[in-house]
């Protein structure tokens, strides 16, 4: 989706927060959307996915964090998708091209979320 250059974890978080802000501003406040609807809006903005499995994995982690644990079904689905991606590709293989500092941040987040 994003061409030749890999989307960084930081970029994915920035994009998600921008979409979350827009969803809250344009829909939650004006139309009384729920948190679940805003999360759906954020996910939909990147519904086509990304070119690389590591980008998809990072995006799923970002969405899990933004869901804040307030959406039990969302939590189950995201955790399942994350576990499936790691099982399918192997975390070490997914991170092979990721710079050390970015990988450390991502691994730290996975640890906090008890995904590794």
C-alpha positions as CSV (number, residue, x, y, z in Angstrom):
1,X,0.0,0.0,0.0
2,X,2.8,2.4,0.8
3,X,5.3,1.6,-1.9
4,X,8.9,0.7,-1.6
5,X,9.7,2.1,1.8
6,X,8.5,0.3,4.9
7,X,6.2,2.2,7.2
8,X,8.0,2.5,10.6
9,X,6.3,1.7,13.9
10,X,6.4,5.4,14.7
11,X,4.7,6.3,11.4
12,X,2.0,3.8,12.0
13,X,1.3,5.2,15.5
14,X,1.2,8.7,14.1
15,X,-1.2,7.8,11.3
16,X,-3.4,5.9,13.8
17,X,-3.5,8.8,16.2
18,X,-4.3,11.2,13.4
19,X,-7.2,9.0,12.2
20,X,-8.4,8.6,15.8
21,X,-8.4,12.3,16.3
22,X,-10.3,12.8,13.1
23,X,-12.8,10.1,14.1
24,X,-13.4,11.7,17.5
25,X,-13.6,15.2,16.1
26,X,-15.7,14.5,13.1
27,X,-17.9,11.7,14.4
28,X,-17.7,11.0,18.1
29,X,-18.3,14.6,19.2
30,X,-20.7,15.6,16.5
31,X,-22.6,12.3,16.0
32,X,-22.1,10.7,19.4
33,X,-20.1,7.8,17.9
34,X,-18.9,5.2,20.4
35,X,-15.3,4.3,21.0
36,X,-15.9,1.1,19.0
37,X,-17.2,3.1,16.0
38,X,-14.1,5.4,16.2
39,X,-11.9,2.3,16.3
40,X,-13.7,0.9,13.3
41,X,-13.1,4.3,11.5
42,X,-9.4,4.1,12.2
43,X,-9.1,0.5,11.1
44,X,-11.1,1.2,7.9
45,X,-8.7,4.0,6.9
46,X,-6.1,1.3,6.3
47,X,-8.4,-1.5,5.4
48,X,-6.3,-2.5,2.3
49,X,-3.5,-3.4,4.7
50,X,0.2,-2.9,4.1
51,X,2.7,-4.4,1.8
52,X,4.8,-6.2,4.4
53,X,3.8,-8.6,7.2
54,X,5.8,-6.6,9.8
55,X,3.7,-3.5,8.9
56,X,0.5,-5.4,9.4
57,X,1.7,-6.8,12.7
58,X,2.8,-3.4,13.9
59,X,-0.6,-1.9,12.8
60,X,-2.5,-4.6,14.7
61,X,-0.5,-3.8,17.8
62,X,-1.2,-0.1,17.4
63,X,-4.9,-0.8,17.0
64,X,-4.9,-3.1,20.1
65,X,-3.3,-0.3,22.2
66,X,-5.7,2.3,20.9
67,X,-8.7,0.1,21.8
68,X,-7.6,0.6,25.4
69,X,-9.0,-2.7,26.6
70,X,-12.5,-1.2,26.5
71,X,-13.6,-3.4,23.6
72,X,-13.4,-7.1,24.7
73,X,-14.2,-8.6,21.3
74,X,-11.7,-6.2,19.6
75,X,-9.1,-7.3,22.1
76,X,-9.6,-11.0,21.4
77,X,-9.6,-10.5,17.6
78,X,-6.5,-8.3,17.6
79,X,-4.6,-10.6,20.0
80,X,-5.5,-13.6,17.8
81,X,-4.4,-11.8,14.6
82,X,-1.1,-10.8,16.3
83,X,-0.5,-14.3,17.5
84,X,-1.3,-15.8,14.1
85,X,1.1,-13.4,12.3
86,X,3.9,-14.1,14.7
87,X,3.3,-17.9,14.4
88,X,3.1,-17.7,10.7
89,X,6.2,-15.6,10.0
90,X,8.3,-15.8,13.2
91,X,9.0,-12.7,15.2
92,X,12.8,-12.8,14.5
93,X,12.2,-13.1,10.8
94,X,9.7,-10.2,10.8
95,X,12.1,-8.0,12.6
96,X,15.2,-8.8,10.6
97,X,15.1,-5.6,8.5
98,X,13.9,-3.4,11.4
99,X,16.5,-1.1,12.9
100,X,17.5,-2.0,16.5
101,X,16.0,1.0,18.2
102,X,12.6,0.5,16.5
103,X,12.7,-3.2,17.1
104,X,13.4,-2.6,20.8
105,X,10.5,-0.2,21.1
106,X,8.2,-2.6,19.4
107,X,9.3,-5.6,21.5
108,X,8.9,-3.5,24.6
109,X,5.3,-2.8,23.6
110,X,4.7,-6.5,22.8
111,X,6.0,-7.4,26.3
112,X,3.8,-4.8,28.1
113,X,0.8,-6.3,26.2
114,X,1.9,-9.8,27.2
115,X,2.1,-10.9,23.6
116,X,5.6,-12.2,23.9
